[in-house]
Amino acid sequence: MTISIAGVCSRTKMAGVAITTSSISVGSRCPWARAGAGAVATQNITDPAIGNEVLDLLDSGLTAPQALSQVMADRPHADYRQVTVVDISGKVAHITGGRILGTHAVSEGDFCVAAGNLLSTTAVPPAITRAFAEHSTVHLAERLLRSLEAGVAAGGEEKKTKDQKSDLARKLLNKDVVDKSVVKHNKGQQIENKGDNQ
């Protein structure tokens, strides 16, 4: 149902998430990025609180593995969650619960981590992290989207996607710099919402 990549640019220290799903309104609950901290993707049966809790711990100086472990310890319904994290130094962490839907997989790369559930094949996340490495010279927003496109080309999800979201953050007045949502309705209509692009 969902594929995502959380990544950090080692040159600019921008952090971001790109995500696509067959479930509507993914952008309101799944991608999380914070300047100077890192990025988080929460998916499957989502608990939106996880994103900010992990980012708060990254902000406090914990690494991605430490922050994710602390947030998920004894958390209710953790078996239904798929969460990926990359911290600003490029360390990654992930968790995939035992009750995740359908075919699922995770792939770790340099400064990135990709995951998916209800996939057509487990080859999708590795295709995403390979593409992230191949496009290291382009702006992080473009790099994340190209990576996601590589995952779709590798087989993508079992169902047709309806909603895509990308969030990026960089340390410039501590504000998001790219916020783009694309929602495709069942009748093929597309609504695009572009936020603050700098």
Secondary structure, DSSP 8 states (H G I E B T S, - for coil): -EEEEEEE-TTT--EEEEEEESSS-GGGTSEEEETTTEEEEEEES--THHHHHHHHHHHTT--HHHHHHHHHTT-TTGGGEEEEEEETTS-EEEEE-TT--SS-EEEEETTEEEEEESBS-TTHHHHHHHHHHHTTTS-HHHHHHHHHHHHHHTT-BSS---EEEEEEE-SSTT-EEEEEEEEE-TTS-EEEEE----
